[in-house]
Every structure is written in structure tokens, then in C-alpha cells.
Amino acid sequence: MQTITLEKLQVKDKIIASDQILDLFKKTKISHDWSFEGTTPSQTSKLTHCYHRYPAKFIPQLVEKLMDEYLIGFGPFHVNDLFMGSGTTLASAIARGYFASGTDINYSAELIAKAKCTPIEPTLLRNKVDKFINDLSFLGDKTLFVSSKYKPQIPKSKIERIEYWFEPKTVEELGIILSRIGYEKDENVNIFLKCCFSHILKTCSRWLMSSTKPTIDKSKKPTKPLDAFKKHVKKMVKGNDLFWSVVPENVKRNMNKYLIIKRQDARRQPVKDSTVDIQITSSPYVTSYEYADLHQLTTIWLEPEVDLKEYKKQFIGTSAKTNGTRILKSQVGKDIENKLQKVDKKMADEVEAFFVDIQECFDETYRILKAGGRCCYVIGNTKLKGIDILNAEVFAESMQYSGLKIDRIIKREIPSKILPSKRDAKTGRFAANDKADTFAYPTEYIVIGRKEE
Ligand SMILES: C[S@@+](CC[C@H](N)C(=O)[O-])C[C@H]1O[C@@H](n2cnc3c(N)ncnc32)[C@H](O)[C@@H]1O
């Protein structure tokens, strides 16, 4: 029997057909050197990667290996991530002195990514943080609480949601911390402090920590905000020290030139045509994480004017979406959608909308890549209603319709401690590892495309 390889299937100006793609994926073996087995939490949370938790966050080692393999020769290179999330790709690029650009539709992502990518002069930061903590030390003393100059800044428009998630004492203390953050006029330090504030919200709330969906933990004793803040900010300050020491001087002096971060749709990158050397990204998964819900604590405190219902519709891969009249080009995608139509029409429409959204992302990827540049989409397959959702195969097929060549397919194992790997059998959403009963992404793919010279 002949072995199918990508090289054999590649014919100039021809796309690889859907059945050949399916075959190719079936025959792709796991590449163990992409699993990063044995990588410790302190390695995955090095530099500024410790700043904030994020669902389906990359480990920096994966981004670094892709940059090692594809960015050879003289830089500085331009690295892009159109679904930047917490900014792992961008922060790793800045650490190497490359240009970094990216987008995300999520407010929290914009905040976290900006904080993670911006090195702050360590002495300045330490002084600011010490003063900040000192100014708030009265929080431990009830009698001084009322006379403080920091009037609690509690978003009135979201008070119901805030009271649902937080105890009254916590609300007041958080409001005072936020009020003090408002006095910080250095923009980078302000973002740094807000990022820390955002990170501690879960710990200080009634949110069930082990859950990847918003659930109340009735037995939880939330941590006091200032205690949580002090503990986490200490970690962040150390992370910044190291980040500062690795980012090249010329990059630190010209951050406006080296870093572009925008809260906007992935299909509109804030960069010119043919300027990006590599795109390293992981797209949202269809009907798995509802990012707008998951980050609601940050949104209600820091972006209270946002209408959560409307906001959700802007996310790719959510249940708030249907396709309308757009045409799905991928045959693998169409077959999956047809199978789903027979068991769950709504889910079929959501999956179709997801595939078409991603198809449009590849058009944008093509626009911004340099000739010879590569895009690396990290994606896992799953099952919904008993039907295999072959995301990776659909991605590989789709990128061709945007003019990209399939360059390489890497199959990797996800060490279970690094990513949540199970789905709830009823809803198809990611669930706490001890609760769910279907493995969702024990392996995933890196689907790599190339723009031809
Ligand atoms: C898998 S996460 C990326 C995680 C990232 N690699 C990290 O290391 O943190 C996917 C991201 O896609 C974002 N997203 C969803 N819909 C989007 C859209 N329409 N435009 C841009 N980003 C979107 C989500 O907010 C989420 O942050």
C-alpha cells in the first residue's frame, strides 16, 4: 500500500480534495516532541505568562518551538495572532524582540494581553506597587474604612450581577481597590494593576473555581480582596522583572512600534497586506467555551457598560450564532453539518456558522502574510451529539480556498494537567475534569499553512 504524504498530494495550483485530506489526517501520527510532556507549571507560567488564567491558554513552549522552526535568518520578524486571548503568542514574540500584533473580541483579553506584553521598568513598578498596597493598608481596619479618600467604585448598572457573585463586604473592598487604581496615571502601571484586579475576582467571588462555566460554589469562603491582590501582585512583579530583563532595549524604547493590540474581530487585523512572517493562533472551539460568560466578572467590574447579550453575538464559536446566507466551501464541513442537521438543527447551524467564520479568517490570514509566510492554527477535534466534528480537517481544507497551501500537519498529545480535556456529554461544553465523561481533546493538531512565494 502506498503511503500518503503531504508532499505527494501537493500539486502546484491544485487544491487537495476533501477525501484525501481525511485520509492524510487519519495517517498522521503523534509527534511526541510537540507534547511538551514533563514541562512544569513554573516553566509554563514563566515571565509574564503568570499574570492571568485564561481558558485554553497556550503554553509558551509551543509558541517558542514554532518560532524556532520557522523564523530563521535575520529579523526582526512580525508575529501575529488573530485570536490572541491572553496574549501568549504576542508576549513570546516581544520577549524575542519581534514585532507582535493581534486581536481579540474579548475585553478581558485586550487587558491581559496588553499587561503581559508591556515590560515596565522594575524599580518604578515596585515603588508604585508598594505605595498602592500601603495606601490601602487601612482595609484591614474597619474604623478607617469609612473615612478613606477612596470612595468605593462599584458599577451601579451591574449591581445585581455583582451582588450575585460577591458578598457585600467583598464588593465594598473591591470597589475601594478599583477606586485606588483610578488614581494611577501611568497607563502601563494602571493596566498592570487592573490585570491583577481582574485575576483575583474569581478567587474573591462565589465562583466555583474548578468549573469552566459560571457556577456558584455554596461552600466557598472567598479570599479577602486585598490579601488576594497582595499575593498575586507579588508574583506579577517578579514576572515583570524577568520579562524586562529579556526584552531587547530597542523594543522597550519603542513599544508603540513593536506592539499592536486591538479589541476587534479576527477578520480585521490592524496590519498592512503582506507584512506578517508567521501567525500562531488557537481559534475558539465551536459551542465549547462561552468566553463572554466566562469573563463576566471582569466585564461587570471593568466594562460595566457592555450589554452581555449583544456582546456574546460577536464571538466566533458561540451558541448565539447562525450562518445566514454565507456559503460553506469545505466539503468535510458540509458533510458534518448534514449529519448534525438530522439530530440537532440548531447545533448544525452553529457549527456551520463556525466553519464559515473560520473560512473568512483564512482570507484575512492570506492578506496579511508575506509570501513564504506561515500560519499555524492549533485546533482539536471533538464529538457533538455523537458526530465527529473534524475541526482540523475542515481548517486544512478551508485554508486552501483562501489561497494558502497546506504545509504541515502536526498531531500532538495534550498533557492533561495543561489543558482541560473533557466535555460534558449532554451539553458538549468543556467541564471540570472530574465531572465530565467524554474526552474532548486528548490530542490536537497544529494545522500549518503557507502563502506561496
Ligand atoms: C483559544 S482562545 C485563545 C487563547 C490564546 N492562545 C492564549 O494563549 O491565551 C480563543 C480566543 O478567540 C477569541 N474570539 C472569539 N471570537 C472572536 C472574534 N470574532 N474575533 C476575535 N477573537 C475572537 C476568544 O475571546 C478567545 O480569547
The ligand as an ORCA input file, in Angstrom:
! r2SCAN-3c Opt
* xyz 0 1
  C      -8.468     29.525     22.388
  S      -8.631     31.203     22.825
  C      -7.039     31.844     22.533
  C      -6.126     31.607     23.697
  C      -4.742     32.146     23.454
  N      -3.999     31.312     22.522
  C      -3.957     32.263     24.772
  O      -2.845     31.741     24.843
  O      -4.463     32.861     25.705
  C      -9.607     31.812     21.528
  C      -9.926     33.303     21.593
  O     -10.740     33.669     20.477
  C     -11.446     34.830     20.882
  N     -12.515     35.152     19.914
  C     -13.738     34.617     19.787
  N     -14.415     35.211     18.799
  C     -13.597     36.150     18.271
  C     -13.726     37.067     17.181
  N     -14.856     37.187     16.497
  N     -12.661     37.845     16.890
  C     -11.508     37.774     17.623
  N     -11.348     36.937     18.660
  C     -12.374     36.123     18.974
  C     -11.931     34.476     22.276
  O     -12.262     35.633     23.001
  C     -10.698     33.765     22.834
  O      -9.890     34.652     23.542
*
